[in-house]
């Protein structure tokens, strides 16, 4: 049987990564349901589970289960990522 294998893939908005990391930078660790509630209405509409998978894979957050709920926590690398985005870019002074 020849045929094409298709994968279901939905790309998320890269700005959502920053939104998730900014919330976690403030709270350090949250149950997934609380994290979702703290996102803006726009971010809630753009949310995809892939964003958390990518952030875990990149080492910016970690996830684990506490009881029956998933908890996400920012890592030191994630905090550094947020801090690097908060600092103003150096200006060229000539």
N, C-alpha and C positions, 0 to 999 in steps of 0.2 A: 504494500500500500504506500504509494508515494503521496506526499502531501506536505503542507507547510505546518509547522508548529508555531503557534502564536502564543505570546506571553501577554498577560494583562499587566500593563505598567502605567502608572499615572505619576507624572512628574509633579513635584510640589514646588511651590514658590520658594526660592532660596532665602528670601527675607524671613520666612517662617523659622529658619534655624536661629536667626538672631533674636526673634521674639521669644522662642523657647529658652534660649540661653540667658537672656536678660531676666526672665522671671526666675529661673533657677539661681542666677547669681544673687538675687535678692533673698530668696528663701532657702537656698542650699539643697534642700531635699523636699520633695512633695509626692504625695500619691498622685497617680496619673489623673484621676478625676478632679483633684484640686488644681493641678497644673492647667488642665483644660478650662476650668472656670476662670482662671486668672488671665487667660489670653483675651485679646480684644475680640469684638464681634467679627471683625474682618478676618482675623487670624483663625478663629474657630471655623469659618467657612472654608478657608484654604487648607486646613489641617489634613494631613495624611499620616498614617502610621509610619510610612517610610522615613519621615524626618527623624524620628527617634532611633530607628535602626541605623541610619547613617551617622547620627551623633554618637551612638554607642560604638560603632565600628571605627570612627575617627578618634575615639578616646576622650571626647569632650563631655560626655555624661556616662553614667552607669545606670543600669536598671536591675531591679531585683524584686522579688515578691515578699510582701509582708502579709501573712495571712492569705487572703484571697485577692489582694489588690496589688497591682504593679506600682512600684515606687521608683521615681527617677531622681538622681542626684547629680549635681555638677561636679566635675573633677577639677583638679588644679589646672589642667590644660584648658578646660572650658572657661575657667575664670580668667586665665591669661588671654584667651580669645576675646572675651568681652572687654577686658581692659584695653586691649590693643585697638579695639574699635572706638573706645571712648576718648582716646588721646587724639588731640588735633594733629593733623599732618604737618610735618615741618615745612616751613615756608622758605623759599629760596630768597635769600637776602643778598642782593648784589648792588 
